Amino acid sequence: MVEEGKGFIFIGPPGSGKGTQAKKLAEFLNYSFISTGDILREEVKRNTKIGKFAKEYMEKGLLVPDDLMLKIIKKNLKKGIRFIL
């Protein structure tokens, strides 16, 4: 049995099926599914401070740096939830 407040993170290149498999596992375990792409786009859309920094990288076709992504992820995670990222 998986403990409360635990999560899984899927890592892989674009098109490898991370999102597909993560959604399936989240549904099976009744966990929250978090799409980093979705929350990143939402930060940009809402024109938040973090979103403005991220947008600069995205407009140049660059990857958003890990430290910035971690800030976005932490901002969107609720303490104690079970999640798949």
PDB file as gemmi writes it, atoms N, CA and C in Angstrom:
CRYST1    1.000    1.000    1.000  90.00  90.00  90.00 P 1                      
ATOM      1  N   MET A   1       0.833  -1.180   0.000  1.00  0.00           N  
ATOM      2  CA  MET A   1       0.000   0.000   0.000  1.00  0.00           C  
ATOM      3  C   MET A   1       0.880   1.247   0.000  1.00  0.00           C  
ATOM      4  N   VAL A   2       0.484   2.251  -0.750  1.00  0.00           N  
ATOM      5  CA  VAL A   2       1.229   3.499  -0.840  1.00  0.00           C  
ATOM      6  C   VAL A   2       0.781   4.436   0.273  1.00  0.00           C  
ATOM      7  N   GLU A   3       1.741   5.102   0.918  1.00  0.00           N  
ATOM      8  CA  GLU A   3       1.443   5.986   2.033  1.00  0.00           C  
ATOM      9  C   GLU A   3       0.860   7.314   1.569  1.00  0.00           C  
ATOM     10  N   GLU A   4       0.066   7.929   2.443  1.00  0.00           N  
ATOM     11  CA  GLU A   4      -0.500   9.257   2.192  1.00  0.00           C  
ATOM     12  C   GLU A   4       0.625  10.269   2.018  1.00  0.00           C  
ATOM     13  N   GLY A   5       0.464  11.183   1.069  1.00  0.00           N  
ATOM     14  CA  GLY A   5       1.453  12.224   0.864  1.00  0.00           C  
ATOM     15  C   GLY A   5       2.636  11.812   0.008  1.00  0.00           C  
ATOM     16  N   LYS A   6       2.561  10.678  -0.615  1.00  0.00           N  
ATOM     17  CA  LYS A   6       3.646  10.204  -1.479  1.00  0.00           C  
ATOM     18  C   LYS A   6       3.311  10.506  -2.934  1.00  0.00           C  
ATOM     19  N   GLY A   7       4.338  10.537  -3.758  1.00  0.00           N  
ATOM     20  CA  GLY A   7       4.109  10.810  -5.155  1.00  0.00           C  
ATOM     21  C   GLY A   7       5.032  10.022  -6.057  1.00  0.00           C  
ATOM     22  N   PHE A   8       4.726  10.070  -7.326  1.00  0.00           N  
ATOM     23  CA  PHE A   8       5.522   9.443  -8.372  1.00  0.00           C  
ATOM     24  C   PHE A   8       5.845  10.513  -9.396  1.00  0.00           C  
ATOM     25  N   ILE A   9       7.041  10.462  -9.959  1.00  0.00           N  
ATOM     26  CA  ILE A   9       7.429  11.403 -10.999  1.00  0.00           C  
ATOM     27  C   ILE A   9       7.905  10.606 -12.203  1.00  0.00           C  
ATOM     28  N   PHE A  10       7.296  10.865 -13.355  1.00  0.00           N  
ATOM     29  CA  PHE A  10       7.681  10.212 -14.599  1.00  0.00           C  
ATOM     30  C   PHE A  10       8.645  11.131 -15.339  1.00  0.00           C  
ATOM     31  N   ILE A  11       9.783  10.585 -15.762  1.00  0.00           N  
ATOM     32  CA  ILE A  11      10.797  11.358 -16.469  1.00  0.00           C  
ATOM     33  C   ILE A  11      11.115  10.656 -17.784  1.00  0.00           C  
ATOM     34  N   GLY A  12      11.195  11.428 -18.850  1.00  0.00           N  
ATOM     35  CA  GLY A  12      11.534  10.863 -20.145  1.00  0.00           C  
ATOM     36  C   GLY A  12      11.456  11.920 -21.226  1.00  0.00           C  
ATOM     37  N   PRO A  13      11.934  11.591 -22.418  1.00  0.00           N  
ATOM     38  CA  PRO A  13      11.910  12.558 -23.515  1.00  0.00           C  
ATOM     39  C   PRO A  13      10.489  12.777 -24.037  1.00  0.00           C  
ATOM     40  N   PRO A  14      10.287  13.872 -24.788  1.00  0.00           N  
ATOM     41  CA  PRO A  14       8.978  14.120 -25.386  1.00  0.00           C  
ATOM     42  C   PRO A  14       8.525  12.929 -26.228  1.00  0.00           C  
ATOM     43  N   GLY A  15       7.259  12.591 -26.115  1.00  0.00           N  
ATOM     44  CA  GLY A  15       6.694  11.510 -26.907  1.00  0.00           C  
ATOM     45  C   GLY A  15       6.942  10.119 -26.367  1.00  0.00           C  
ATOM     46  N   SER A  16       7.527  10.006 -25.189  1.00  0.00           N  
ATOM     47  CA  SER A  16       7.847   8.684 -24.633  1.00  0.00           C  
ATOM     48  C   SER A  16       6.675   8.043 -23.891  1.00  0.00           C  
ATOM     49  N   GLY A  17       5.591   8.790 -23.723  1.00  0.00           N  
ATOM     50  CA  GLY A  17       4.416   8.221 -23.060  1.00  0.00           C  
ATOM     51  C   GLY A  17       4.304   8.537 -21.581  1.00  0.00           C  
ATOM     52  N   LYS A  18       5.096   9.489 -21.103  1.00  0.00           N  
ATOM     53  CA  LYS A  18       5.059   9.856 -19.680  1.00  0.00           C  
ATOM     54  C   LYS A  18       3.653  10.243 -19.244  1.00  0.00           C  
ATOM     55  N   GLY A  19       3.058  11.165 -19.977  1.00  0.00           N  
ATOM     56  CA  GLY A  19       1.728  11.653 -19.618  1.00  0.00           C  
ATOM     57  C   GLY A  19       0.679  10.562 -19.668  1.00  0.00           C  
ATOM     58  N   THR A  20       0.721   9.747 -20.692  1.00  0.00           N  
ATOM     59  CA  THR A  20      -0.242   8.655 -20.842  1.00  0.00           C  
ATOM     60  C   THR A  20      -0.146   7.678 -19.684  1.00  0.00           C  
ATOM     61  N   GLN A  21       1.064   7.245 -19.376  1.00  0.00           N  
ATOM     62  CA  GLN A  21       1.245   6.279 -18.289  1.00  0.00           C  
ATOM     63  C   GLN A  21       0.950   6.904 -16.927  1.00  0.00           C  
ATOM     64  N   ALA A  22       1.339   8.165 -16.753  1.00  0.00           N  
ATOM     65  CA  ALA A  22       1.082   8.849 -15.481  1.00  0.00           C  
ATOM     66  C   ALA A  22      -0.417   8.988 -15.231  1.00  0.00           C  
ATOM     67  N   LYS A  23      -1.173   9.339 -16.267  1.00  0.00           N  
ATOM     68  CA  LYS A  23      -2.633   9.463 -16.129  1.00  0.00           C  
ATOM     69  C   LYS A  23      -3.258   8.123 -15.764  1.00  0.00           C  
ATOM     70  N   LYS A  24      -2.800   7.056 -16.410  1.00  0.00           N  
ATOM     71  CA  LYS A  24      -3.337   5.721 -16.118  1.00  0.00           C  
ATOM     72  C   LYS A  24      -3.049   5.313 -14.679  1.00  0.00           C  
ATOM     73  N   LEU A  25      -1.819   5.544 -14.221  1.00  0.00           N  
ATOM     74  CA  LEU A  25      -1.460   5.193 -12.851  1.00  0.00           C  
ATOM     75  C   LEU A  25      -2.230   6.050 -11.845  1.00  0.00           C  
ATOM     76  N   ALA A  26      -2.371   7.334 -12.146  1.00  0.00           N  
ATOM     77  CA  ALA A  26      -3.116   8.231 -11.253  1.00  0.00           C  
ATOM     78  C   ALA A  26      -4.561   7.764 -11.105  1.00  0.00           C  
ATOM     79  N   GLU A  27      -5.169   7.379 -12.208  1.00  0.00           N  
ATOM     80  CA  GLU A  27      -6.549   6.887 -12.161  1.00  0.00           C  
ATOM     81  C   GLU A  27      -6.631   5.590 -11.362  1.00  0.00           C  
ATOM     82  N   PHE A  28      -5.697   4.688 -11.601  1.00  0.00           N  
ATOM     83  CA  PHE A  28      -5.689   3.397 -10.918  1.00  0.00           C  
ATOM     84  C   PHE A  28      -5.518   3.560  -9.408  1.00  0.00           C  
ATOM     85  N   LEU A  29      -4.626   4.460  -8.989  1.00  0.00           N  
ATOM     86  CA  LEU A  29      -4.335   4.653  -7.564  1.00  0.00           C  
ATOM     87  C   LEU A  29      -5.205   5.724  -6.902  1.00  0.00           C  
ATOM     88  N   ASN A  30      -6.043   6.386  -7.715  1.00  0.00           N  
ATOM     89  CA  ASN A  30      -6.866   7.491  -7.224  1.00  0.00           C  
ATOM     90  C   ASN A  30      -5.985   8.624  -6.684  1.00  0.00           C  
ATOM     91  N   TYR A  31      -4.965   8.973  -7.430  1.00  0.00           N  
ATOM     92  CA  TYR A  31      -4.041  10.058  -7.105  1.00  0.00           C  
ATOM     93  C   TYR A  31      -4.378  11.279  -7.953  1.00  0.00           C  
ATOM     94  N   SER A  32      -3.834  12.418  -7.577  1.00  0.00           N  
ATOM     95  CA  SER A  32      -3.945  13.621  -8.398  1.00  0.00           C  
ATOM     96  C   SER A  32      -2.906  13.541  -9.511  1.00  0.00           C  
ATOM     97  N   PHE A  33      -3.320  13.876 -10.729  1.00  0.00           N  
ATOM     98  CA  PHE A  33      -2.379  13.933 -11.847  1.00  0.00           C  
ATOM     99  C   PHE A  33      -1.986  15.386 -12.060  1.00  0.00           C  
ATOM    100  N   ILE A  34      -0.701  15.658 -12.113  1.00  0.00           N  
ATOM    101  CA  ILE A  34      -0.201  17.014 -12.309  1.00  0.00           C  
ATOM    102  C   ILE A  34       0.627  17.038 -13.585  1.00  0.00           C  
ATOM    103  N   SER A  35       0.222  17.869 -14.529  1.00  0.00           N  
ATOM    104  CA  SER A  35       0.970  18.036 -15.772  1.00  0.00           C  
ATOM    105  C   SER A  35       1.834  19.284 -15.649  1.00  0.00           C  
ATOM    106  N   THR A  36       3.146  19.113 -15.695  1.00  0.00           N  
ATOM    107  CA  THR A  36       4.026  20.274 -15.578  1.00  0.00           C  
ATOM    108  C   THR A  36       3.793  21.251 -16.732  1.00  0.00           C  
ATOM    109  N   GLY A  37       3.510  20.720 -17.904  1.00  0.00           N  
ATOM    110  CA  GLY A  37       3.222  21.589 -19.043  1.00  0.00           C  
ATOM    111  C   GLY A  37       1.987  22.434 -18.805  1.00  0.00           C  
ATOM    112  N   ASP A  38       0.945  21.807 -18.266  1.00  0.00           N  
ATOM    113  CA  ASP A  38      -0.297  22.537 -17.989  1.00  0.00           C  
ATOM    114  C   ASP A  38      -0.095  23.624 -16.949  1.00  0.00           C  
ATOM    115  N   ILE A  39       0.601  23.297 -15.847  1.00  0.00           N  
ATOM    116  CA  ILE A  39       0.768  24.315 -14.809  1.00  0.00           C  
ATOM    117  C   ILE A  39       1.729  25.415 -15.268  1.00  0.00           C  
ATOM    118  N   LEU A  40       2.675  25.066 -16.111  1.00  0.00           N  
ATOM    119  CA  LEU A  40       3.588  26.066 -16.661  1.00  0.00           C  
ATOM    120  C   LEU A  40       2.821  27.039 -17.556  1.00  0.00           C  
ATOM    121  N   ARG A  41       1.995  26.509 -18.449  1.00  0.00           N  
ATOM    122  CA  ARG A  41       1.195  27.361 -19.331  1.00  0.00           C  
ATOM    123  C   ARG A  41       0.229  28.235 -18.533  1.00  0.00           C  
ATOM    124  N   GLU A  42      -0.321  27.695 -17.450  1.00  0.00           N  
ATOM    125  CA  GLU A  42      -1.238  28.462 -16.602  1.00  0.00           C  
ATOM    126  C   GLU A  42      -0.512  29.627 -15.925  1.00  0.00           C  
ATOM    127  N   GLU A  43       0.703  29.405 -15.457  1.00  0.00           N  
ATOM    128  CA  GLU A  43       1.491  30.488 -14.842  1.00  0.00           C  
ATOM    129  C   GLU A  43       1.758  31.593 -15.864  1.00  0.00           C  
ATOM    130  N   VAL A  44       2.086  31.211 -17.090  1.00  0.00           N  
ATOM    131  CA  VAL A  44       2.334  32.190 -18.153  1.00  0.00           C  
ATOM    132  C   VAL A  44       1.041  32.935 -18.473  1.00  0.00           C  
ATOM    133  N   LYS A  45      -0.046  32.203 -18.603  1.00  0.00           N  
ATOM    134  CA  LYS A  45      -1.344  32.805 -18.931  1.00  0.00           C  
ATOM    135  C   LYS A  45      -1.776  33.814 -17.868  1.00  0.00           C  
ATOM    136  N   ARG A  46      -1.536  33.468 -16.596  1.00  0.00           N  
ATOM    137  CA  ARG A  46      -1.925  34.347 -15.489  1.00  0.00           C  
ATOM    138  C   ARG A  46      -0.926  35.485 -15.290  1.00  0.00           C  
ATOM    139  N   ASN A  47       0.159  35.463 -16.066  1.00  0.00           N  
ATOM    140  CA  ASN A  47       1.171  36.517 -16.035  1.00  0.00           C  
ATOM    141  C   ASN A  47       1.779  36.711 -14.643  1.00  0.00           C  
ATOM    142  N   THR A  48       1.995  35.586 -13.949  1.00  0.00           N  
ATOM    143  CA  THR A  48       2.609  35.639 -12.623  1.00  0.00           C  
ATOM    144  C   THR A  48       4.097  35.945 -12.767  1.00  0.00           C  
ATOM    145  N   LYS A  49       4.737  36.266 -11.664  1.00  0.00           N  
ATOM    146  CA  LYS A  49       6.174  36.550 -11.687  1.00  0.00           C  
ATOM    147  C   LYS A  49       6.942  35.353 -12.249  1.00  0.00           C  
ATOM    148  N   ILE A  50       6.606  34.163 -11.754  1.00  0.00           N  
ATOM    149  CA  ILE A  50       7.260  32.940 -12.239  1.00  0.00           C  
ATOM    150  C   ILE A  50       6.938  32.726 -13.711  1.00  0.00           C  
ATOM    151  N   GLY A  51       5.679  32.964 -14.078  1.00  0.00           N  
ATOM    152  CA  GLY A  51       5.250  32.800 -15.462  1.00  0.00           C  
ATOM    153  C   GLY A  51       6.000  33.704 -16.424  1.00  0.00           C  
ATOM    154  N   LYS A  52       6.282  34.918 -15.984  1.00  0.00           N  
ATOM    155  CA  LYS A  52       7.033  35.857 -16.828  1.00  0.00           C  
ATOM    156  C   LYS A  52       8.446  35.345 -17.097  1.00  0.00           C  
ATOM    157  N   PHE A  53       9.092  34.820 -16.058  1.00  0.00           N  
ATOM    158  CA  PHE A  53      10.433  34.254 -16.242  1.00  0.00           C  
ATOM    159  C   PHE A  53      10.383  33.048 -17.179  1.00  0.00           C  
ATOM    160  N   ALA A  54       9.417  32.180 -16.966  1.00  0.00           N  
ATOM    161  CA  ALA A  54       9.288  30.975 -17.792  1.00  0.00           C  
ATOM    162  C   ALA A  54       9.024  31.331 -19.249  1.00  0.00           C  
ATOM    163  N   LYS A  55       8.197  32.334 -19.466  1.00  0.00           N  
ATOM    164  CA  LYS A  55       7.830  32.738 -20.824  1.00  0.00           C  
ATOM    165  C   LYS A  55       9.058  33.140 -21.641  1.00  0.00           C  
ATOM    166  N   GLU A  56      10.014  33.796 -20.985  1.00  0.00           N  
ATOM    167  CA  GLU A  56      11.240  34.205 -21.683  1.00  0.00           C  
ATOM    168  C   GLU A  56      11.959  32.996 -22.288  1.00  0.00           C  
ATOM    169  N   TYR A  57      12.021  31.916 -21.544  1.00  0.00           N  
ATOM    170  CA  TYR A  57      12.672  30.699 -22.041  1.00  0.00           C  
ATOM    171  C   TYR A  57      11.825  30.037 -23.121  1.00  0.00           C  
ATOM    172  N   MET A  58      10.532  29.961 -22.866  1.00  0.00           N  
ATOM    173  CA  MET A  58       9.633  29.280 -23.792  1.00  0.00           C  
ATOM    174  C   MET A  58       9.616  29.966 -25.157  1.00  0.00           C  
ATOM    175  N   GLU A  59       9.618  31.291 -25.165  1.00  0.00           N  
ATOM    176  CA  GLU A  59       9.584  32.030 -26.431  1.00  0.00           C  
ATOM    177  C   GLU A  59      10.847  31.818 -27.258  1.00  0.00           C  
ATOM    178  N   LYS A  60      11.940  31.475 -26.595  1.00  0.00           N  
ATOM    179  CA  LYS A  60      13.204  31.200 -27.294  1.00  0.00           C  
ATOM    180  C   LYS A  60      13.345  29.729 -27.660  1.00  0.00           C  
ATOM    181  N   GLY A  61      12.336  28.930 -27.297  1.00  0.00           N  
ATOM    182  CA  GLY A  61      12.393  27.498 -27.582  1.00  0.00           C  
ATOM    183  C   GLY A  61      13.325  26.740 -26.660  1.00  0.00           C  
ATOM    184  N   LEU A  62      13.625  27.335 -25.513  1.00  0.00           N  
ATOM    185  CA  LEU A  62      14.523  26.705 -24.543  1.00  0.00           C  
ATOM    186  C   LEU A  62      13.730  26.009 -23.449  1.00  0.00           C  
ATOM    187  N   LEU A  63      14.370  25.059 -22.798  1.00  0.00           N  
ATOM    188  CA  LEU A  63      13.751  24.415 -21.645  1.00  0.00           C  
ATOM    189  C   LEU A  63      13.761  25.377 -20.466  1.00  0.00           C  
ATOM    190  N   VAL A  64      12.687  25.364 -19.708  1.00  0.00           N  
ATOM    191  CA  VAL A  64      12.620  26.175 -18.498  1.00  0.00           C  
ATOM    192  C   VAL A  64      13.566  25.536 -17.483  1.00  0.00           C  
ATOM    193  N   PRO A  65      14.455  26.313 -16.862  1.00  0.00           N  
ATOM    194  CA  PRO A  65      15.429  25.746 -15.915  1.00  0.00           C  
ATOM    195  C   PRO A  65      14.768  24.989 -14.765  1.00  0.00           C  
ATOM    196  N   ASP A  66      15.474  23.977 -14.287  1.00  0.00           N  
ATOM    197  CA  ASP A  66      14.949  23.123 -13.214  1.00  0.00           C  
ATOM    198  C   ASP A  66      14.545  23.902 -11.976  1.00  0.00           C  
ATOM    199  N   ASP A  67      15.354  24.885 -11.574  1.00  0.00           N  
ATOM    200  CA  ASP A  67      15.017  25.623 -10.354  1.00  0.00           C  
ATOM    201  C   ASP A  67      13.698  26.374 -10.491  1.00  0.00           C  
ATOM    202  N   LEU A  68      13.425  26.895 -11.675  1.00  0.00           N  
ATOM    203  CA  LEU A  68      12.166  27.587 -11.920  1.00  0.00           C  
ATOM    204  C   LEU A  68      11.006  26.597 -11.957  1.00  0.00           C  
ATOM    205  N   MET A  69      11.232  25.442 -12.597  1.00  0.00           N  
ATOM    206  CA  MET A  69      10.184  24.412 -12.637  1.00  0.00           C  
ATOM    207  C   MET A  69       9.854  23.920 -11.229  1.00  0.00           C  
ATOM    208  N   LEU A  70      10.873  23.751 -10.397  1.00  0.00           N  
ATOM    209  CA  LEU A  70      10.629  23.304  -9.022  1.00  0.00           C  
ATOM    210  C   LEU A  70       9.789  24.310  -8.249  1.00  0.00           C  
ATOM    211  N   LYS A  71      10.020  25.594  -8.469  1.00  0.00           N  
ATOM    212  CA  LYS A  71       9.199  26.622  -7.814  1.00  0.00           C  
ATOM    213  C   LYS A  71       7.740  26.497  -8.250  1.00  0.00           C  
ATOM    214  N   ILE A  72       7.537  26.284  -9.542  1.00  0.00           N  
ATOM    215  CA  ILE A  72       6.178  26.157 -10.072  1.00  0.00           C  
ATOM    216  C   ILE A  72       5.500  24.910  -9.516  1.00  0.00           C  
ATOM    217  N   ILE A  73       6.224  23.807  -9.482  1.00  0.00           N  
ATOM    218  CA  ILE A  73       5.665  22.553  -8.969  1.00  0.00           C  
ATOM    219  C   ILE A  73       5.334  22.685  -7.488  1.00  0.00           C  
ATOM    220  N   LYS A  74       6.259  23.216  -6.701  1.00  0.00           N  
ATOM    221  CA  LYS A  74       6.015  23.387  -5.260  1.00  0.00           C  
ATOM    222  C   LYS A  74       4.807  24.276  -5.008  1.00  0.00           C  
ATOM    223  N   LYS A  75       4.671  25.304  -5.800  1.00  0.00           N  
ATOM    224  CA  LYS A  75       3.542  26.230  -5.656  1.00  0.00           C  
ATOM    225  C   LYS A  75       2.207  25.513  -5.889  1.00  0.00           C  
ATOM    226  N   ASN A  76       2.224  24.499  -6.743  1.00  0.00           N  
ATOM    227  CA  ASN A  76       0.988  23.814  -7.121  1.00  0.00           C  
ATOM    228  C   ASN A  76       0.718  22.530  -6.350  1.00  0.00           C  
ATOM    229  N   LEU A  77       1.666  22.087  -5.552  1.00  0.00           N  
ATOM    230  CA  LEU A  77       1.455  20.881  -4.748  1.00  0.00           C  
ATOM    231  C   LEU A  77       0.869  21.254  -3.393  1.00  0.00           C  
ATOM    232  N   LYS A  78      -0.135  20.535  -3.004  1.00  0.00           N  
ATOM    233  CA  LYS A  78      -0.709  20.729  -1.678  1.00  0.00           C  
ATOM    234  C   LYS A  78      -0.071  19.724  -0.739  1.00  0.00           C  
ATOM    235  N   LYS A  79       0.249  20.161   0.438  1.00  0.00           N  
ATOM    236  CA  LYS A  79       0.897  19.283   1.412  1.00  0.00           C  
ATOM    237  C   LYS A  79       0.005  18.085   1.722  1.00  0.00           C  
ATOM    238  N   GLY A  80       0.606  16.915   1.687  1.00  0.00           N  
ATOM    239  CA  GLY A  80      -0.105  15.706   2.066  1.00  0.00           C  
ATOM    240  C   GLY A  80      -0.877  15.018   0.959  1.00  0.00           C  
ATOM    241  N   ILE A  81      -0.901  15.601  -0.256  1.00  0.00           N  
ATOM    242  CA  ILE A  81      -1.644  14.929  -1.317  1.00  0.00           C  
ATOM    243  C   ILE A  81      -0.812  13.807  -1.919  1.00  0.00           C  
ATOM    244  N   ARG A  82      -1.500  12.890  -2.518  1.00  0.00           N  
ATOM    245  CA  ARG A  82      -0.849  11.823  -3.278  1.00  0.00           C  
ATOM    246  C   ARG A  82      -0.883  12.271  -4.733  1.00  0.00           C  
ATOM    247  N   PHE A  83       0.264  12.254  -5.388  1.00  0.00           N  
ATOM    248  CA  PHE A  83       0.302  12.815  -6.728  1.00  0.00           C  
ATOM    249  C   PHE A  83       1.159  11.999  -7.684  1.00  0.00           C  
ATOM    250  N   ILE A  84       0.877  12.213  -8.959  1.00  0.00           N  
ATOM    251  CA  ILE A  84       1.671  11.666 -10.062  1.00  0.00           C  
ATOM    252  C   ILE A  84       2.042  12.869 -10.914  1.00  0.00           C  
ATOM    253  N   LEU A  85       3.326  13.023 -11.190  1.00  0.00           N  
ATOM    254  CA  LEU A  85       3.809  14.191 -11.921  1.00  0.00           C  
ATOM    255  C   LEU A  85       4.504  13.725 -13.175  1.00  0.00           C  
TER     256      LEU A  85                                                      
END                                                                             
